[in-house]
Amino acid sequence: MEQHDVPGGWCHSFYLKGHRFTPGVHYIGLLGEGESTNDLYRGLGIANDLVFFRMNPDGYEHCWIGKEKFDYPSNLNQLIKKLSAKFPEEQKNIEKYLTLVKNVSEQIYSLPYIKGFWQKLIIPYKTRHMGKYGLFSLKRVMNWHIKNPLLKNILSIQCGDHGLQPSKAPFSLHSALMSHYFNGSYYPMGGGGALIKAMTNKIKSYNGEIKTGKSVTRILLDKKEKKAIGVELKSGEQFFAKHIISNADPGITYFNLVGKENLSKKLVKKLNKTKYSCTSLMLFLIVDMDVKKAGLDSGNIWLMPDKSADDFYEDNLRTNVLDREAFDGMFISCTSLKDPSSFDGKHHTIEAITYVDYSAFAQFSDEKKQRSSSYLKFKEQLTQKMLNGLEKAIPNIREHIVYMDLGTPITNEYYINSTKGNVYGTEKSLMHIGPFSYKSKSEIENLYLCGASVLSHGVAGAGHSGVETAAGILGKSPDDLKKPSPDQKIRIYEAESPDDYPAWMLEKMEIKKNKTSAKSI
């Protein structure tokens, strides 16, 4: 049951003037042979339907901090080498710190595979780095190893991928996030919608149904047995099932759909203490300019002012959005360079994202599909401030905009139905991850949760969460359900070079460009 007119939530794709955008898929890691995301898609039986482009291996992340620039290569040893060349006085610190990041992340990923009495007996040794540093913040661990302020900013630039500044982000979480891209960063051909299409086709092949435009307003309970038995839609329709799975965040699931009166005091207390991740502004642009000449490639750009990451996040999330001239920190992505098959020969698509506090948007929380004039005026003001920031990275971009639109926290609420428009589910602080996160099995019999607030956030994290929930229902282990199928294989090509593109892809790209040329005549 999907309230939007297309399935997929943050992973869905939409079109503006014939050009595709995806609000929640910007890059995916661990897609190499034998790596966990690759195994996930092969295990689900959708790998053959997916094509990915590897983003610039020499710079899948571009850090633009004040006047300084640094490119993240898709290789840990190269990253250590490049950072050491830029900060020679920190060479030993860099090696020690990034080796620690690698060790902690490997130990986190190994936990589900430690089985048997003797293996569990030596867990403290096998996870010694995680045990020693896992409870500390990113800022604290980094301060123990790194001295240079610019180097600290470069090493924490990916905080945007979980939405927490270094002083709040758990070191273990950030380590897992960094290592997710150590061996490569990828973008799906067809955007996030291609992932959803592959999944929905697989569901349909098992006679499953995806019902869009069906907003669930209530989870039906057998109150006598405290058991979930079905759902009720906005239309009043009711559907009954043996198991109910909610992909909405815990606040929406428990307070809005189940009802506070049906919950234990312990769960209500936990829900009242739960914090949610930040919300965002997303600017979607179609431009008719040579973006490569402007300095863009398939890598992401993290634009940040020359100040500490903690100060930047504090300012960004506390300053009233109208009290600033420009949003001077943002994530910039050219999706038509990440997915070259989407380029029509003339227009490029760009997505620019920044984080904001929800409070400025609370006055518009009752907006309907037909937006009010006051909201549209507010949105236009924010759009101009986003462009003021974007022009610091891409000068004169205003002169080349063919079309643009802005997504706000209200957009997130309307389409995704997330608490205060949050983008990552629960806040990824120490009290909301690992053993403290929400479990897939709820206290209500037959009601299960999945998604960014359960196991992990992000595209891969949410995917693994779905498998874990299914495993719980079926009485199996997640490994049983995602065992890679030998007849499944993901196709991967280079975003920066068409040399190995197959004939069918080159033909598709040529047809797309010819259509644009024909329209221009």
N, C-alpha and C positions, 0 to 999 in steps of 0.2 A: 504494500500500500504506500504510494508516494503522493504527497500533497501537490508537488509541482507537476507540470505537464510532461516532463521527461524525468526518467529515473537517474539516480547517481549522486544526488546531494552535491557536495563540494567537487566531486569528480565529473559532474556533467559538463557538457560543452553547449554553448549557445552561439547564435550568429547575430552580428550587427552588419547590415548592408552586405550580406553575403560572405562575411569574414568570420572565422571561428575563434572563439575565446573559451578558456577554461579557468574558472576562478580559483580552483584549489589544487591544481596539478602543475608544479613548476619544475621538478626534477625528481627522479627516483634512483636509488642506489642498489647495490648488491644484486645486479642483474647478470653478472658474469656466470660462466658455467660453474655449477656447484655452489653458487652463493644463494642465500636464503630467499630473496625475492624471485629469482629465477626458478628455484625449486617450488615456490608457492604457486606460480602461474602454471608450471608444468604439472604440478600435483592437482590443480583444479581443472586441468584439461582445457585451458584456454591459450596456452603458449603459442600454438600454431596460428592463432588468429591475431597475434600481436606482432607489431614491428616497432622497433625503437631506434632512435638516433642517439649516438653517443655525442654528448656535448664536448666542446673544445677541451681536449685532454691537457692542454698547456695552460688553460685558464677557465675552468668550469665556474669558478667564482672570481669576480673582479672586485677587489676592495678599493673603493675610492673614498679615502678618509681625509677630509680637508684637501690639501694639495698633493697628498701622498697616494701612490697607487701600488697595489700588489696583486698578483694573480695566483690563485690556488691551482696547482697541477693535480691531476687525478692519480697520484702516486705518493704514498707516504714518504718514501726515501727522497723523491724529488722535492717534496714539500720541505723536508728538513734541510736539504741542500740549498734551496732557494732562500729560505728564511735565514739560514746561517750566513749566506753571502750578503744579505741585506743588513743583518745584525751580527757581525762577526764576534763582537764581545759577548754575545749571548749563545754562542754555538753549543756549548756543553749543556746549558739550561734548556735550549730548544730540543736537543736530542733526548734529554732525560724526560722532559715534559710530554712530548709527543709519543714517546715509548710508553709512558704511563697511560696516556689516553688509549693507546692501542691495547695494552694489557687489561685495563678496566673494561673496555668494551667487549673484548673477547671473553672475559670471565662472566659478563652479564649474559652474553649469548649462549654460553656453555651451560648455564644453570639447568635448563630443561632437560639436558642430556646426561646429567649426573644421576645415575640410578643404581640401585643395589646398596646393600648395607655398607660394604667396604668403601665404595665410591663416596657415599654420603659421609662416611666417617672422616674422610680427608677433605671435605668441602672447605674448611677454614684455610687449608693450605692452597687448594686449587683456586680459591677466590681471594687470596690474601691482599691483592692490590685494591680490589673493590671494597673489601672489608675495612681497609685502612683509610681509604679516601672517599668512599661512596656516600658518607653522611655529611660531607662538607660541601660548601657552595663552590661553584666554578671560580668565583673571585678569590676565595681563600686559597684554594689549591694553586691557582695561577700565581698568586702573590708569593707563594712559597718557592716558586721556580723561576718566574720571569720578572725582570726589573723594568725594562723599557716600556713606557706608556703606549707608544705606537704599536709595538709588538703585541701587547696585551689586547689592544683593539682589533688587530688583525686576527688573533687567535680566538676572539670571541665574536667575530662578525656574524657567525651563523646563529647567534642567539635569536635572530629573527625567525628561525625555523621552529622555535618552540615558544617564542614571545616573552621570554623572561630575561631581565638584565642579569649580568654575572653574579651580583650579590644575592639573587634569589634562585638562580638556576642550580639544581644539583649537579655536581661535577660528573656523577655517573651518567646522568641523562645527556649532558652535552658531549661526553666521551662517545656514547653510543651513536649520537647524531653525527659527529665528525667522522667516525669510522665508517658510517653508512656510505660515504662517498670516496673513501680512500682508494678504491679500485675502479672508479668510474662513475659518471653521472649521466643519466639518460632521460630522454623525453619521448613519449609515445607518439608515433605517427597517427594523426587524427586527433591529437589532444587527449584529454582525460576521457572524452566521450568514447574513444576507441576501447578503453578498458571496460567501460560500462556495456558497450555493445557486445563485447566478447562474453561478459558475464551473463547478460540477459539472454543471449542466444543459448548459452549452456543451460541456464535455468529452464528455458522453454523446451530444450531437448529432453528434459526429464518431466515434461508436461506441467511445469510450474507456470504460474501466471504473474505478470507484473501489471498492477493496476495503477495508472497515473491519474492525477487530478482527484485523488481519493484521500482527503485529509482525515486522519484519525483524531477523534476528539475524546475518546474514552476507551480504556481497557476494561472489558467486562469481567466481573469477578463473581465467583460463587462464594459469597461472604461466609456462608456456614462452614465451608471447608477451606476458606482462605486460599482459593485457587483461581488462576486466570483461565478464562474459558473462551475469550473472543475479543473482538474490537467493535467499536461503533464509530461510524463515519459522520462527518458534518451533515451529510444528507439524511442521516437517521438510519441508514442501512447497517445491518449487523452481520458480522462474519464470525464463525466459530471454528476453533482449532484446538488440537491437543497441546500444542506449544505456541506461545506468543513470544516473539523476539522484537525488542525495541532498539532501533539504532539512534533514537533521539538521546540527547544528553540526560544525565540523571535527574536534573531539576524538572525538565519537561516530562520525562517518563513518570516519575513518582508523584510530583505535585500536581501536574496538569492532567495526566492521563489516568493515573491510578487514584489519586486523591489522598490528601494528607490524613484524612480520617481512617484510611485503610492501612496505614503504616504503623510500625512499632515506634515507640518513643526513641529507641536507640537509633533507628534509621532517620527519623525526623531530625534528631540532634545532629547527626552526621551531615544531612542535607543542608541544614541551616548554617553549618560551618564551612560548607564547600565553597571554594572560590573558583571562578571560571576564567579562562584565558582571555587575553585582550581581544578587542574587536578592531575593525580595519576600514580604511578607505581604499578602494581599488579603482584606478583609472584605466579604462580600456580605450585604446587609440588605433585608428587606421591612418597611416601617413603615406605620402607619396614622395619619399626622399631616399637617398642612398644612405641607408643606416650604417653600412659597413664603412663608408667614408667618414661617417660621424663617430666612428670608434666602437661600434657594436659588433658582436659576433654571437655565437650560440651560448656563450657563458652568461651567467647572471651578473648583474651589477648591484653591489651593496653600496649605496651612497650614504655617507655619514659625515657630520661635521667634525671638526678637530676638537673633540672633547671626549672624556671617558664614556664608555658604553653605559655605565650606570647613570651618569648625569644626562646623557642623551635620552635614555628611556624615561627617566623621571620627568624631564622637560616635555617630552612628546606626549606622555600619558596624563600629565597634570595641567599643562597649559591649555587654556580655552582655545578651541580650534579657530575661532575668529580673531583671536588676539595675536596671531602670527601672520607675517607677510607671506611666508612660504613654508612648505614642509621640506626641510633641508635634509631629511634622512628618509630613504626609501629603498625598496627592492625594485629593480627594473629588469624586465625580461622581454626580449624580442622573440615571440613565438614563431614567427615566419622564418627565423634563422635556426631555431631549435628543430623545427619541422620543415625542412626545405620543400617538401612536397606540397605545402600549403601556400607557398609564394606564387602569386599570379603574374609575376614579371614586372609589376608596377607598384603594388601597395604592400606595405609591411604592417604587421600587427604588433603592438607593444602593450604590455601590462605593467603598471606602476602601482606599488602597494606601500602604504604606511600604516602604522598602528596609532589608534586614538583611544581616548577614554569614552565610554558610552554615555556619560552624564549629559553631554551637550546634545544628545539625540533623544533623550527621554521624552522631551516634549512632542516628539513625532511618533511615539510608540503605537498610536492608534491609526497610523496611515493605512489607507486601503489601496487597492490596485490603482484607482484613480487618485493620483497624488495631489495634495493641496498646493496652492500657489506659494504659501510660506515655506513649505518644505522644498519645493523646486528652486526658490530663490536662495535658500540656505545651501542647497546642493551646488548651485552655480558658483556661489562665493568660494566654496571648498574646492571646486574644480579649478578655478583660477589660481588658488594657492598651491594646489598640486602641480599645476603647470609651471608656476614660479620655481618650484623645487626641481622639477624635471629638466628645465632649461639649463640648470647648472651642470647637468650631465650631457644633455643633447641641446646645444645652443640653437636658437631659432627654430625649434621644433614647431612652435605655434604657426609658423608660416606654411607648414606642410601638412597640417591636420585636415584630413578629409572628413572624418567623423570621430566623435568621442562620446563616451558615457561614463558616469561615475557610479560605482556601487558603494553604499554606505552601510553602517550597522543596521539600518532599517531594511535595506535590501537583504542582508544576511538573515534577519529575523523572518522576513516575508517568505523567502524561498527555501531557507534551510531549517527554519523553526528552531533556532538555537537560542539559549538563554542570553539575553542582552547582545545578540549578534556575535557571540564568541566564535573564534576561528579554529581553536584546537581542543574544544571540549573543556574539561576541567583544567584549571591552572596546573602547569607541570612543575610545581614546587614539590619539595620532598614529601609533604603530607598528602599528595595526590597521585603518587606514582608507586610502582612496585606493590608491596604488601598493603599499602594504604589506599590503593586505587579501588574503584568500584569493581565488584566481581561480576562475572557473566551470569551466574545463577543468583537470582534475587531471593529475598526472604518469602516471596509469594510463590507458591508451587506453580510450576509450568510457565513462569514468566522469566525471561532471560534478557540480558542486555548485550550489546556489542558496540563497537565504534571507538572513537578517539579517547573516551573517558575510561575505557576498560583495561586494555592491554597496553596500547601505545598509540600515539597520534600519527598523522601523516598517512600517505597513500598505502605504503607497505604495512604500517602498524595497524591500520584499520582492517586491512585484508587478513592479516594474521589473527586479529581479534575475532573476525567472523568464523574462521576455522576453529578457534578455541571454543567458541560458543557452541558450534555444531558438534564438536567432539564431546562436550559436556552432555549434550542432549542424547547423543548416540552411544554414550558409554565407551568411547574410544579415546585414544591419545591424539593430539593434533598431528603428530608425525604420521599416524595411520592414514589420515585424511589428505595430507599434502605430500605423500610419497611421490617423487617425480616420475611421471609416465615416460617410458623410453621412446615413445613415438611422438612426443611433444618437444618442440624446439622453438625458442624465441629467435627471431631474425633481428640482427643489430647492424646498423650502418653508421658511417661517420657523418655527422651534421656538417662538418667543415669541408668535406671532400666528396664529390659525386662519382669518384673513380670506380667504386665497387657497387654502384646502384644497379639493380637488375633492370632489364628491358621494360618490364611492366611499370616500374616506378618512373623511369625516364619518360615513358609514353604518357603516363598520367600527368606529369609535370608539364610536358609540352602542350597537351590539350588544354590545361588550365591557363597557360600563358597565351595560347592562341585565342581563347575566348575573350580574354581581356583586350588583346590587340584588336579583335573584331569589333568590340564595343567602342573602341576609341576612334575607329574610322568613321 
